[in-house]
Structure formats: structure tokens, C-alpha cells
Amino acid sequence: MAFWSELGDRVVGAPSILAADFANLAEDVRLAGEGGAELVHFDAMDNHYVPNLSIGPVVAASLTEAIGLPVDAHLMVDNPDNLIQPFIEAGVVSISVQPEAVTHLHRTLTMIRDGGCEAGVALNPTTPPEFIEWALPYLDYVLVMSVNPGFGGQSFIPEMADKVRRLKQMTDLPVQVDGGITVETAPLMVAAGAQVLVAGSAVYKGDPVTEMRRIIEAGRAAR
């Protein structure tokens, strides 16, 4: 299954399950899907690369079996190469890594693609787009973090809209944005060139169906 290569010019929403109720994870994802979400953003954290510990490929495997939406894994971990094959086997459609945590980025991206998944990189707020210039031919998408990775509920960093603009000058790859994405900030990122809006706290603070739909509609209105 492919997602990024078939995205076209659409603007879509993706719930970040880090903010969901883990006791009812599949149901919370299903509700976001009713609100128009087309992708699920799965944050894996190791308490080393980021100061938080979340979930891994075993949970991803359960989730992919229980829902109808494709799952995108973001590996906020040291030594992500160790987790790529388990996530591939879990059934995710795409995997993004933090280039700062990778020794040989080309090798890592090739491993993801050879396993049948689409490959991405995630840029932290102070990591410049030029850092991945020579990796662009091996990427299917780029994730721009609009907060520092590790925790949900952080405030949006407004300068990240300019980073999206610079990326779009460098490449026609789809850009995903994650961190502080709300009804107010989604239009800023879409106007800059982002297409996939990852939202966690803003979706699960209330009714996920309503909140997911509001964010997607706000983003699409900015096109």
C-alpha cells in the first residue's frame, strides 16, 4: 500500500495518536477517520533521543489490523535501523526517521524502501532543510516538526511556516507538519506548502470527529 506517492495535491488530516486514549486507541482513530482523516501518525519514542517513552511495533501491528486507515510511523529514537524491520512487519505504510539520529541516512532510507514502505525524514525546529539536500532523491516525503519532538500539547513555533516554504523551493516532495497544528495554525502551514496536517491535542481535546474535520477544512480553505 502506498500513501505519499498517491497523495497528489490534496490536503489531508492525520491524527497523532500520542494524544489519544490508549485504552480505546482503535476507536479514537476510527472517530478521527469519521472526521475525514486519511492517515494515522504513530510516534515511537525511546526516552533517549527524546525525553519520553511511548509505543512500538507491537502496538502498531495491533492497530494496523484493527483500523482501515494507513499508519505512518515516526521514529523519534536512537538507532532507528533496529526498529525499521519490526515496523515494516507491523504493516505501516511509511516510516520517517530523525536524520540527526542516523549514522548513514542513505542506507537507512534504502532499508525502509527495500522493505516496501515509503521513506521520510523529520526535521526538528532548528534543523535546516539543507541538511537533507543530498537525501532528497531517496525520500517520499518530509516531516517538518513545528514543536520540539517528545511531547504533545506544545505551542506552535511560527517560524516553521518559513521552513516549509524553503523546503518547497528545494523539492516537490509532499510536506507533513506536526506540532501545535490547530484550526488557527493549519492554514498557515498549508499556505506555506504543507499537505498533511498532523494534529493530536487539538483533535482529542473534544469530539475527534468534529475537531479533525475543522482542522482539515481550515487547512483546505487556505489553498
ChimeraX attribute file (.defattr): number of C-alpha atoms within 10 A of each C-alpha:
attribute: neighborCount
match mode: 1-to-1
recipient: residues
	/A:1	12
	/A:2	13
	/A:3	17
	/A:4	18
	/A:5	11
	/A:6	9
	/A:7	13
	/A:8	10
	/A:9	10
	/A:10	12
	/A:11	22
	/A:12	22
	/A:13	29
	/A:14	31
	/A:15	29
	/A:16	26
	/A:17	24
	/A:18	22
	/A:19	19
	/A:20	20
	/A:21	13
	/A:22	13
	/A:23	8
	/A:24	9
	/A:25	19
	/A:26	19
	/A:27	15
	/A:28	22
	/A:29	28
	/A:30	19
	/A:31	20
	/A:32	27
	/A:33	23
	/A:34	15
	/A:35	21
	/A:36	20
	/A:37	24
	/A:38	19
	/A:39	24
	/A:40	27
	/A:41	24
	/A:42	25
	/A:43	23
	/A:44	23
	/A:45	22
	/A:46	19
	/A:47	14
	/A:48	11
	/A:49	18
	/A:50	16
	/A:51	11
	/A:52	14
	/A:53	17
	/A:54	14
	/A:55	14
	/A:56	19
	/A:57	21
	/A:58	12
	/A:59	14
	/A:60	24
	/A:61	18
	/A:62	14
	/A:63	22
	/A:64	18
	/A:65	12
	/A:66	14
	/A:67	16
	/A:68	15
	/A:69	19
	/A:70	20
	/A:71	24
	/A:72	26
	/A:73	25
	/A:74	21
	/A:75	26
	/A:76	26
	/A:77	22
	/A:78	20
	/A:79	17
	/A:80	21
	/A:81	21
	/A:82	10
	/A:83	15
	/A:84	23
	/A:85	14
	/A:86	16
	/A:87	25
	/A:88	21
	/A:89	14
	/A:90	20
	/A:91	21
	/A:92	26
	/A:93	22
	/A:94	26
	/A:95	26
	/A:96	28
	/A:97	28
	/A:98	22
	/A:99	22
	/A:100	15
	/A:101	16
	/A:102	17
	/A:103	13
	/A:104	10
	/A:105	20
	/A:106	16
	/A:107	12
	/A:108	21
	/A:109	26
	/A:110	16
	/A:111	16
	/A:112	24
	/A:113	18
	/A:114	11
	/A:115	14
	/A:116	17
	/A:117	25
	/A:118	25
	/A:119	25
	/A:120	31
	/A:121	24
	/A:122	26
	/A:123	25
	/A:124	19
	/A:125	16
	/A:126	13
	/A:127	15
	/A:128	13
	/A:129	17
	/A:130	12
	/A:131	11
	/A:132	18
	/A:133	12
	/A:134	10
	/A:135	15
	/A:136	18
	/A:137	11
	/A:138	18
	/A:139	20
	/A:140	23
	/A:141	24
	/A:142	25
	/A:143	24
	/A:144	25
	/A:145	24
	/A:146	26
	/A:147	23
	/A:148	18
	/A:149	22
	/A:150	19
	/A:151	17
	/A:152	19
	/A:153	15
	/A:154	15
	/A:155	12
	/A:156	17
	/A:157	16
	/A:158	14
	/A:159	11
	/A:160	22
	/A:161	23
	/A:162	14
	/A:163	23
	/A:164	26
	/A:165	17
	/A:166	16
	/A:167	24
	/A:168	17
	/A:169	10
	/A:170	13
	/A:171	14
	/A:172	12
	/A:173	18
	/A:174	24
	/A:175	26
	/A:176	25
	/A:177	27
	/A:178	26
	/A:179	27
	/A:180	24
	/A:181	28
	/A:182	23
	/A:183	20
	/A:184	12
	/A:185	19
	/A:186	31
	/A:187	24
	/A:188	19
	/A:189	29
	/A:190	25
	/A:191	17
	/A:192	21
	/A:193	26
	/A:194	30
	/A:195	24
	/A:196	28
	/A:197	32
	/A:198	30
	/A:199	31
	/A:200	25
	/A:201	22
	/A:202	24
	/A:203	30
	/A:204	23
	/A:205	11
	/A:206	11
	/A:207	14
	/A:208	24
	/A:209	20
	/A:210	16
	/A:211	21
	/A:212	30
	/A:213	21
	/A:214	20
	/A:215	29
	/A:216	25
	/A:217	18
	/A:218	18
	/A:219	28
	/A:220	18
	/A:221	13
	/A:222	15
	/A:223	14
